[in-house]
């Protein structure tokens, strides 16, 4: 490292940091990337993702007959974000800029790198039932061929190519503990060198300190991620509007997502805003084969499973599978319990269950067309889903409802579920299928959504009676709160420069990705439209990188 004199230091080797590094090294400047984890973890959280990207009026949408526009996307975003604070000035500017990027430049940017969106467009966060409120009016969730591994691959390749040219160096197992400030400007970093660790990607590594380091550069970029694995910090920042923080949560991110760089930045005057805005899922299940501590997986549900709270009451609209993540979280927190239930059939799980994560989708991750077609047209659910059904501690399978409910009660040991009540509710729903008319919102929505070819082919099961034995077996899934994303973050301007509470630029310091709320300190506002986390990392990394690249 004595011979390598970087122009820029980037803290974190995830997607945002890699994007910034690509832009800076493409301009011929030198980058040092430091990370407390091992080289095995290059690519960060994005590696583990489903690879969803938010695009507006894409070729895939047009081929599927989806009419999208920047105006409609803005309507959905602003209705979802619900910006209402004075400190939302920069987040709103970032939201406007990102929407324009998603509608105009993003498709060309990612495809030029070799990222390939799949032909079917998913419909995530279907909304609260109002045109101007929360949710996507049309499908916009573009899964990348290769999932998260396919998203990070070109950026990782670019980084290693820059390293070969002498423009980039990595310092893994280097944990930053302080930002160096000279004459009011950030001019470097210092911290601890951690002991070598050979654990596989995602596993928690040691924190044994073996040395100290200090590196200097004119520009420092924080790309260290959010707080999702730090449950103490999640509870500390939990907003009253979402009810009481859960006593038990599972982690959708590895242990290194600890939020510690936020405090380090605050020590030199950086302004952290919107701490109370966060994004956690209610469809989490405990991994039967965990990689990181308290490892949870999110079910990406289609709209057909019946959702019950811990007392056996069916959730009302719009708190249906795949509709309103945080609205459902608030509703369930108000019940006072940390779990809820899906009840469904084999027909539903086969067609509708996908599991978030590159490792849970080997067909898409490994770009295996034959296996993917088997997912769409096969007789069984994808193998990872069937494995959870067989081995997962949150799954119950039975050929009759009475036994199913008894075993659900046995799983919790609390016996809160009443068989007759659940039977009555399911029978009432099934009775709504006896003609083409219905007053059941979920039934009507399923009929509507199957008009979209993408859902009909690969996402939404044909309507059928839950209690008809020919559709069985019956399946129950206990669902947990799964921590995931930090929506607030360090406040930044559109160059990704970090700002003080007074709005002054901290010269030499930048923040990108989740640590900046994906831009500005929270470009999503209170809620997200999905597919916007990876895209937010790419966009904010691009903005910081291109700005730094232009500096003298």
C-alpha positions as CSV (number, residue, x, y, z in Angstrom):
1,X,0.0,0.0,0.0
2,X,3.0,2.3,0.4
3,X,3.3,2.7,-3.4
4,X,-0.5,3.1,-4.0
5,X,-1.6,6.7,-3.5
6,X,-5.4,6.8,-4.0
7,X,-7.4,9.8,-5.1
8,X,-10.5,8.3,-3.5
9,X,-11.2,5.9,-0.6
10,X,-14.4,4.0,-0.7
11,X,-15.6,2.4,2.5
12,X,-17.6,-0.7,1.6
13,X,-17.3,-3.1,-1.3
14,X,-21.1,-3.6,-2.0
15,X,-23.0,-2.6,-5.1
16,X,-23.0,1.2,-4.5
17,X,-19.2,1.3,-3.7
18,X,-18.4,-0.9,-6.8
19,X,-20.5,1.4,-9.0
20,X,-18.7,4.5,-7.7
21,X,-15.3,2.8,-8.1
22,X,-16.1,1.9,-11.7
23,X,-17.0,5.5,-12.6
24,X,-13.9,6.9,-10.9
25,X,-11.4,4.4,-12.4
26,X,-12.9,4.8,-15.8
27,X,-11.8,8.4,-15.6
28,X,-8.2,7.3,-14.8
29,X,-8.3,8.1,-11.1
30,X,-7.1,5.7,-8.4
31,X,-9.4,4.1,-5.8
32,X,-8.8,2.3,-2.6
33,X,-11.7,0.2,-1.4
34,X,-11.6,-0.8,2.3
35,X,-14.0,-3.3,3.9
36,X,-14.2,-5.0,7.3
37,X,-15.2,-8.3,5.6
38,X,-13.2,-10.8,3.5
39,X,-12.8,-10.8,-0.2
40,X,-15.3,-13.6,-0.3
41,X,-18.0,-11.0,0.5
42,X,-17.2,-8.7,-2.4
43,X,-20.5,-7.4,-3.7
44,X,-22.1,-7.1,-0.3
45,X,-25.9,-7.6,0.3
46,X,-26.7,-7.3,-3.4
47,X,-25.1,-10.7,-4.0
48,X,-27.9,-12.3,-1.9
49,X,-30.7,-10.4,-3.5
50,X,-33.4,-11.6,-6.0
51,X,-32.0,-9.1,-8.4
52,X,-35.1,-7.0,-8.8
53,X,-34.7,-3.6,-10.7
54,X,-37.3,-0.9,-11.0
55,X,-37.7,0.3,-14.6
56,X,-40.2,2.6,-16.2
57,X,-41.5,2.0,-19.8
58,X,-39.0,-0.7,-20.4
59,X,-38.9,-2.9,-23.6
60,X,-40.0,-5.8,-21.4
61,X,-43.0,-3.9,-20.1
62,X,-44.0,-2.9,-23.6
63,X,-43.7,-6.4,-24.9
64,X,-46.0,-7.6,-22.1
65,X,-48.6,-4.9,-23.0
66,X,-47.9,-2.7,-19.9
67,X,-48.4,1.0,-20.5
68,X,-46.1,2.8,-18.2
69,X,-44.8,6.4,-18.1
70,X,-42.7,8.7,-16.1
71,X,-45.8,10.6,-15.0
72,X,-47.5,7.4,-13.8
73,X,-44.3,6.3,-12.0
74,X,-44.0,9.7,-10.3
75,X,-47.7,9.5,-9.2
76,X,-47.0,6.1,-7.6
77,X,-43.7,7.1,-6.1
78,X,-44.9,10.3,-4.5
79,X,-48.1,8.7,-3.3
80,X,-46.0,6.0,-1.7
81,X,-43.2,8.2,-0.3
82,X,-45.6,10.7,1.3
83,X,-42.9,13.2,1.8
84,X,-44.0,15.6,4.6
85,X,-41.0,16.9,6.4
86,X,-38.8,20.0,6.0
87,X,-35.8,17.7,5.8
88,X,-37.3,15.8,2.9
89,X,-36.0,18.5,0.5
90,X,-33.0,16.5,-0.7
91,X,-34.7,13.1,-0.6
92,X,-37.4,14.5,-2.9
93,X,-34.8,15.8,-5.3
94,X,-33.2,12.4,-5.3
95,X,-36.5,10.7,-5.9
96,X,-37.2,13.0,-8.9
97,X,-33.7,12.4,-10.4
98,X,-34.0,8.6,-9.8
99,X,-37.4,8.4,-11.5
100,X,-36.0,10.2,-14.6
101,X,-33.0,7.8,-14.6
102,X,-35.3,4.8,-14.3
103,X,-37.5,6.0,-17.2
104,X,-34.7,7.2,-19.5
105,X,-31.1,6.1,-18.9
106,X,-31.2,3.2,-16.6
107,X,-32.1,0.5,-19.1
108,X,-29.2,1.4,-21.4
109,X,-26.8,1.8,-18.4
110,X,-27.4,-1.6,-17.0
111,X,-27.7,-3.5,-20.3
112,X,-24.5,-2.0,-21.6
113,X,-22.8,-3.6,-18.6
114,X,-24.4,-7.0,-19.4
115,X,-27.2,-7.0,-16.9
116,X,-30.2,-8.7,-18.5
117,X,-33.7,-8.2,-17.2
118,X,-35.9,-11.2,-17.7
119,X,-38.9,-11.1,-20.1
120,X,-41.6,-11.3,-17.5
121,X,-42.1,-8.2,-15.3
122,X,-43.2,-8.8,-11.7
123,X,-45.8,-6.8,-9.9
124,X,-44.6,-6.0,-6.4
125,X,-46.2,-3.7,-3.8
126,X,-49.6,-3.7,-5.5
127,X,-50.8,-1.0,-3.2
128,X,-53.5,0.3,-0.9
129,X,-56.3,0.4,-3.3
130,X,-56.2,4.0,-4.3
131,X,-54.9,5.7,-7.5
132,X,-52.9,8.4,-5.6
133,X,-51.8,6.3,-2.6
134,X,-49.2,3.7,-2.0
135,X,-48.2,1.1,-4.6
136,X,-47.3,0.3,-8.2
137,X,-50.1,0.9,-10.6
138,X,-48.5,-1.5,-13.1
139,X,-45.8,-4.2,-13.0
140,X,-42.3,-2.7,-12.8
141,X,-40.2,-5.4,-11.0
142,X,-37.6,-6.6,-13.4
143,X,-35.8,-9.6,-12.2
144,X,-32.2,-9.8,-13.5
145,X,-31.1,-13.0,-15.2
146,X,-28.6,-14.3,-12.7
147,X,-30.5,-12.7,-9.7
148,X,-28.2,-10.5,-7.5
149,X,-25.1,-12.4,-8.6
150,X,-25.9,-11.3,-12.2
151,X,-26.3,-7.7,-11.0
152,X,-23.0,-7.4,-9.2
153,X,-21.0,-9.5,-11.7
154,X,-20.1,-6.7,-14.2
155,X,-19.2,-4.3,-11.4
156,X,-16.9,-6.9,-9.8
157,X,-15.3,-7.6,-13.1
158,X,-14.7,-3.9,-13.7
159,X,-13.1,-3.6,-10.3
160,X,-10.7,-6.4,-10.9
161,X,-9.9,-5.1,-14.4
162,X,-9.1,-1.7,-12.8
163,X,-6.9,-3.4,-10.2
164,X,-4.9,-5.1,-13.0
165,X,-4.4,-1.6,-14.5
166,X,-3.1,-0.3,-11.2
167,X,-6.1,2.0,-10.7
168,X,-7.8,0.1,-7.8
169,X,-6.6,-1.6,-4.7
170,X,-8.6,-3.6,-2.1
171,X,-8.0,-3.6,1.7
172,X,-10.2,-6.3,3.1
173,X,-10.4,-7.0,6.9
174,X,-10.0,-3.2,7.4
175,X,-12.6,-1.7,9.7
176,X,-12.9,2.0,9.6
177,X,-13.3,3.6,13.1
178,X,-12.6,7.3,12.3
179,X,-12.7,9.8,9.5
180,X,-9.6,12.0,9.4
181,X,-10.5,15.7,9.1
182,X,-7.9,18.4,8.3
183,X,-8.7,22.1,7.9
184,X,-12.4,21.3,7.8
185,X,-12.1,18.7,5.0
186,X,-12.2,14.9,5.2
187,X,-8.8,13.7,4.1
188,X,-8.7,10.0,5.0
189,X,-9.6,7.1,7.2
190,X,-8.2,5.2,10.1
191,X,-9.2,2.0,11.9
192,X,-8.4,-1.6,12.8
193,X,-7.0,-4.4,10.8
194,X,-8.9,-7.5,11.6
195,X,-7.5,-11.1,11.7
196,X,-7.8,-13.3,8.7
197,X,-11.0,-15.3,8.5
198,X,-11.8,-18.1,6.0
199,X,-15.6,-18.4,6.6
200,X,-17.8,-18.6,3.6
201,X,-19.6,-15.6,2.1
202,X,-22.3,-14.3,4.4
203,X,-21.2,-16.0,7.6
204,X,-20.3,-13.8,10.6
205,X,-16.5,-13.2,10.7
206,X,-14.3,-12.5,13.7
207,X,-13.6,-9.0,15.1
208,X,-10.1,-9.8,16.4
209,X,-7.9,-6.7,16.0
210,X,-4.3,-7.3,14.9
211,X,-3.1,-3.9,13.8
212,X,-4.0,-0.3,13.1
213,X,-4.2,1.5,9.7
214,X,-4.4,5.0,8.4
215,X,-4.9,6.0,4.7
216,X,-5.2,9.4,3.1
217,X,-7.1,10.6,0.0
218,X,-8.7,13.8,-1.1
219,X,-12.2,12.2,-1.4
220,X,-13.8,9.6,0.9
221,X,-17.0,7.8,0.0
222,X,-19.1,6.0,2.6
223,X,-20.9,2.9,1.1
224,X,-21.2,0.8,4.2
225,X,-24.9,-0.1,4.2
226,X,-27.7,0.2,6.7
227,X,-28.6,-1.2,10.1
228,X,-30.7,-4.3,9.3
229,X,-28.7,-6.9,11.2
230,X,-28.4,-4.6,14.3
231,X,-31.7,-5.4,15.9
232,X,-30.9,-3.2,18.9
233,X,-30.5,-0.3,16.6
234,X,-33.6,-1.2,14.7
235,X,-35.7,-1.2,17.9
236,X,-34.1,2.0,19.0
237,X,-35.2,3.7,15.8
238,X,-38.5,1.9,15.5
239,X,-41.3,4.5,14.9
240,X,-44.5,4.7,17.0
241,X,-46.6,4.7,13.8
242,X,-45.6,1.1,13.2
243,X,-46.6,0.0,16.7
244,X,-44.4,-1.6,19.4
245,X,-41.1,-3.1,18.1
246,X,-41.3,-6.9,17.8
247,X,-39.6,-8.8,20.6
248,X,-38.5,-11.3,18.1
249,X,-37.2,-10.6,14.6
250,X,-35.2,-12.5,12.0
251,X,-32.5,-11.0,9.8
252,X,-32.7,-10.7,6.1
253,X,-29.2,-9.4,5.9
254,X,-25.7,-10.7,7.0
255,X,-24.3,-9.7,10.4
256,X,-21.9,-7.0,8.9
257,X,-24.9,-4.8,8.1
258,X,-24.4,-3.1,11.5
259,X,-24.8,0.7,10.8
260,X,-21.6,1.6,12.6
261,X,-20.4,4.0,9.9
262,X,-23.4,6.3,10.5
263,X,-22.2,7.1,14.0
264,X,-18.6,7.6,12.8
265,X,-19.9,10.1,10.2
266,X,-22.0,11.9,12.8
267,X,-18.9,12.4,14.9
268,X,-17.6,14.9,12.3
269,X,-20.9,16.7,11.8
270,X,-22.7,14.6,9.2
271,X,-26.5,14.8,9.5
272,X,-28.5,11.6,9.7
273,X,-32.1,12.1,8.8
274,X,-35.3,10.0,8.8
275,X,-34.0,7.5,11.3
276,X,-37.5,6.3,11.8
277,X,-38.1,5.3,8.2
278,X,-37.3,1.6,7.6
279,X,-38.4,-1.3,5.5
280,X,-39.1,-4.7,7.1
281,X,-41.2,-7.6,5.8
282,X,-43.9,-9.6,7.5
283,X,-43.5,-12.7,5.4
284,X,-40.2,-13.9,6.9
285,X,-39.4,-17.6,7.6
286,X,-36.5,-19.0,9.5
287,X,-33.9,-20.6,7.3
288,X,-33.6,-24.3,7.8
289,X,-30.0,-24.0,6.5
290,X,-28.8,-20.7,7.9
291,X,-25.8,-18.8,6.5
292,X,-25.6,-15.9,8.9
293,X,-26.9,-15.5,12.4
294,X,-30.7,-15.4,12.8
295,X,-31.0,-16.0,9.1
296,X,-34.4,-15.3,7.6
297,X,-35.8,-15.7,4.1
298,X,-38.7,-13.6,2.7
299,X,-41.5,-15.3,0.9
300,X,-42.3,-13.3,-2.2
301,X,-46.0,-14.3,-2.3
302,X,-48.5,-14.2,-5.0
303,X,-51.9,-12.8,-4.0
304,X,-53.8,-16.1,-3.2
305,X,-52.7,-17.3,0.3
306,X,-55.2,-16.5,3.1
307,X,-53.5,-14.4,5.7
308,X,-54.5,-14.8,9.4
309,X,-53.2,-13.0,12.5
310,X,-51.9,-14.9,15.5
311,X,-55.5,-15.2,16.8
312,X,-56.8,-16.7,13.6
313,X,-58.5,-13.6,12.2
314,X,-58.3,-13.2,8.4
315,X,-56.5,-9.9,7.5
316,X,-58.7,-7.4,5.7
317,X,-57.9,-5.6,2.5
318,X,-55.5,-4.0,1.6
319,X,-53.4,-6.2,3.9
320,X,-53.2,-9.0,1.4
321,X,-50.1,-10.9,0.2
322,X,-47.9,-8.6,-1.9
323,X,-49.9,-5.4,-1.5
324,X,-48.8,-3.1,1.3
325,X,-45.7,-4.1,3.2
326,X,-45.6,-1.5,5.9
327,X,-49.4,-1.2,6.2
328,X,-49.5,-4.9,6.9
329,X,-46.6,-4.6,9.4
330,X,-48.5,-1.9,11.3
331,X,-51.7,-3.9,11.3
332,X,-50.0,-7.0,12.6
333,X,-48.0,-5.0,15.3
334,X,-51.3,-3.7,16.6
335,X,-52.4,-7.3,17.3
336,X,-49.6,-7.5,19.9
337,X,-48.0,-10.6,18.4
338,X,-44.7,-11.1,16.5
339,X,-46.0,-13.7,14.0
340,X,-48.9,-14.4,11.6
341,X,-50.0,-17.2,9.3
342,X,-50.5,-18.1,5.7
343,X,-53.0,-20.9,4.9
344,X,-52.8,-22.1,1.3
345,X,-52.9,-25.2,-0.9
346,X,-50.3,-27.1,-2.9
347,X,-51.7,-25.4,-6.1
348,X,-50.9,-22.0,-4.6
349,X,-47.4,-22.8,-3.3
350,X,-46.5,-24.4,-6.7
351,X,-47.5,-21.3,-8.7
352,X,-47.0,-18.4,-6.3
353,X,-44.2,-19.0,-3.8
354,X,-40.8,-17.6,-4.6
355,X,-38.1,-17.1,-2.0
356,X,-36.0,-14.0,-1.9
357,X,-32.3,-14.6,-2.4
358,X,-29.9,-15.7,-5.1
359,X,-29.3,-18.9,-3.3
360,X,-33.0,-19.8,-3.2
361,X,-33.4,-19.4,-7.0
362,X,-30.9,-21.7,-8.6
363,X,-32.7,-21.6,-12.0
364,X,-32.4,-17.9,-12.4
365,X,-29.1,-17.5,-10.5
366,X,-27.4,-20.1,-12.7
367,X,-29.2,-18.9,-15.8
368,X,-30.6,-22.4,-16.4
369,X,-33.5,-22.0,-18.9
370,X,-34.6,-25.6,-18.6
371,X,-34.9,-25.4,-14.9
372,X,-36.7,-22.1,-15.2
373,X,-39.3,-23.5,-17.6
374,X,-39.8,-26.3,-15.0
375,X,-40.6,-23.6,-12.4
376,X,-43.3,-22.2,-14.7
377,X,-44.8,-25.4,-16.1
378,X,-43.7,-28.1,-13.7
379,X,-45.9,-30.1,-11.4
380,X,-44.1,-29.1,-8.2
381,X,-43.0,-25.9,-6.6
382,X,-39.3,-24.9,-7.2
383,X,-37.0,-27.3,-5.3
384,X,-35.9,-24.7,-2.6
385,X,-39.6,-24.0,-1.8
386,X,-40.3,-27.7,-1.6
387,X,-37.2,-28.1,0.7
388,X,-38.6,-25.4,3.0
389,X,-42.0,-27.2,3.0
390,X,-40.3,-30.4,4.0
391,X,-37.6,-29.1,6.4
392,X,-38.6,-25.6,7.4
393,X,-39.6,-25.2,11.0
394,X,-42.3,-22.7,10.1
395,X,-44.2,-25.1,7.7
396,X,-47.1,-27.4,8.5
397,X,-48.6,-29.7,5.9
398,X,-51.8,-31.8,6.3
399,X,-54.6,-33.3,4.2
400,X,-57.3,-31.9,6.5
401,X,-57.9,-28.5,8.2
402,X,-58.6,-29.8,11.7
403,X,-55.2,-31.5,11.9
404,X,-53.5,-28.5,10.3
405,X,-54.9,-26.1,12.9
406,X,-54.0,-28.5,15.7
407,X,-50.4,-28.7,14.5
408,X,-50.3,-24.9,14.0
409,X,-51.2,-24.6,17.7
410,X,-48.7,-27.2,18.6
411,X,-46.0,-25.3,16.8
412,X,-46.4,-22.2,19.0
413,X,-47.6,-24.0,22.1
414,X,-50.1,-21.2,22.7
415,X,-53.3,-22.8,21.3
416,X,-54.7,-19.4,20.2
417,X,-56.3,-20.7,17.0
418,X,-59.9,-21.9,16.9
419,X,-60.6,-24.6,14.3
420,X,-64.3,-23.7,13.9
421,X,-63.5,-20.0,13.4
422,X,-60.8,-20.6,10.8
423,X,-63.0,-23.2,9.0
424,X,-65.9,-20.7,8.9
425,X,-63.7,-18.0,7.4
426,X,-62.2,-20.2,4.7
427,X,-65.6,-21.7,3.8
428,X,-67.0,-18.2,3.4
429,X,-64.2,-17.3,1.0
430,X,-64.6,-20.5,-0.9
431,X,-68.4,-19.9,-1.3
432,X,-67.5,-16.6,-3.1
433,X,-66.1,-18.7,-6.0
434,X,-69.4,-20.3,-7.0
435,X,-70.2,-17.7,-9.6
436,X,-68.3,-14.9,-11.4
437,X,-69.5,-12.3,-9.0
438,X,-68.0,-11.6,-5.6
439,X,-67.7,-9.0,-2.8
440,X,-64.4,-10.6,-1.5
441,X,-61.6,-8.1,-2.4
442,X,-58.9,-10.8,-2.6
443,X,-61.0,-13.0,-4.9
444,X,-61.8,-10.1,-7.2
445,X,-58.2,-9.0,-7.3
446,X,-57.0,-12.5,-8.3
447,X,-59.5,-12.5,-11.1
448,X,-58.2,-9.1,-12.2
449,X,-54.5,-9.8,-11.9
450,X,-54.8,-13.0,-14.1
451,X,-55.7,-10.7,-17.0
452,X,-51.9,-9.8,-17.0
453,X,-50.1,-12.5,-18.9
454,X,-47.0,-12.4,-16.7
455,X,-49.1,-13.2,-13.6
456,X,-51.2,-15.8,-15.3
457,X,-48.2,-17.7,-16.6
458,X,-45.8,-17.6,-13.7
459,X,-47.2,-15.9,-10.6
460,X,-50.9,-16.3,-9.8
461,X,-52.7,-19.6,-9.4
462,X,-56.2,-20.1,-10.9
463,X,-58.9,-19.5,-8.4
464,X,-59.9,-22.6,-6.5
465,X,-61.5,-23.6,-3.3
466,X,-59.0,-23.9,-0.4
467,X,-60.9,-26.7,1.3
468,X,-61.5,-28.9,-1.8
469,X,-59.3,-32.0,-1.2
470,X,-58.3,-32.1,-4.9
471,X,-56.3,-28.9,-4.4
472,X,-54.4,-30.2,-1.4
473,X,-52.6,-30.8,0.7
474,X,-53.2,-27.9,2.9
475,X,-50.2,-25.9,4.0
476,X,-49.8,-23.4,6.9
477,X,-46.7,-21.1,7.2
478,X,-45.8,-19.2,10.3
479,X,-44.5,-15.7,9.3
480,X,-42.1,-13.6,11.2
481,X,-41.0,-9.9,11.0
482,X,-37.8,-9.9,8.8
483,X,-35.5,-7.0,9.1
484,X,-34.2,-5.6,5.8
485,X,-33.6,-2.0,4.7
486,X,-32.8,1.4,6.2
487,X,-34.9,4.0,4.4
488,X,-33.4,7.0,6.2
489,X,-29.7,7.9,6.0
490,X,-27.0,10.5,5.8
491,X,-28.2,13.7,4.1
492,X,-26.6,14.3,0.8
493,X,-27.0,16.7,-2.2
494,X,-27.3,15.4,-5.7
495,X,-23.6,15.0,-6.0
496,X,-23.8,12.6,-3.1
497,X,-21.8,15.1,-0.9
498,X,-22.6,14.7,2.8
499,X,-24.3,17.7,4.4
500,X,-24.3,19.0,7.9
501,X,-27.5,19.8,9.9
502,X,-27.3,23.3,8.6
503,X,-27.0,22.1,5.0
504,X,-23.4,22.8,4.5
505,X,-21.2,20.5,2.4
506,X,-18.6,18.5,4.3
507,X,-15.8,18.8,1.8
508,X,-14.2,15.5,0.8
509,X,-17.0,13.3,2.1
510,X,-19.7,11.4,0.2
511,X,-22.4,8.8,1.1
512,X,-24.1,6.4,-1.3
513,X,-26.4,3.4,-1.2
514,X,-28.3,2.4,1.9
515,X,-26.2,4.5,4.3
516,X,-27.6,7.5,2.5
517,X,-31.1,6.2,2.3
518,X,-30.3,5.4,-1.3
519,X,-29.9,9.1,-1.9
520,X,-30.4,12.3,-0.1
521,X,-31.1,10.7,3.3
522,X,-34.2,8.8,2.2
523,X,-35.4,9.0,-1.4
524,X,-38.1,6.5,-0.7
525,X,-39.8,8.5,2.0
526,X,-41.9,6.3,4.2
527,X,-42.3,3.4,1.8
528,X,-40.7,1.8,-1.2
529,X,-42.0,0.4,-4.5
530,X,-39.6,-2.5,-4.6
531,X,-36.8,-3.0,-7.1
532,X,-35.5,0.4,-6.0
533,X,-32.9,-0.7,-3.5
534,X,-30.4,-2.2,-6.0
535,X,-31.3,0.6,-8.4
536,X,-30.7,3.2,-5.7
537,X,-27.3,1.7,-5.0
538,X,-26.4,1.9,-8.7
539,X,-27.8,5.4,-9.2
540,X,-26.2,7.0,-6.1
541,X,-22.9,5.3,-6.8
542,X,-23.0,6.5,-10.3
543,X,-23.8,10.1,-9.2
544,X,-20.9,10.2,-6.7
545,X,-18.5,8.5,-9.1
546,X,-19.2,10.8,-12.0
547,X,-19.0,13.9,-9.9
548,X,-15.7,12.8,-8.3
549,X,-14.3,11.8,-11.8
550,X,-14.8,15.4,-13.0
551,X,-12.9,17.0,-10.1
552,X,-9.5,18.4,-10.9
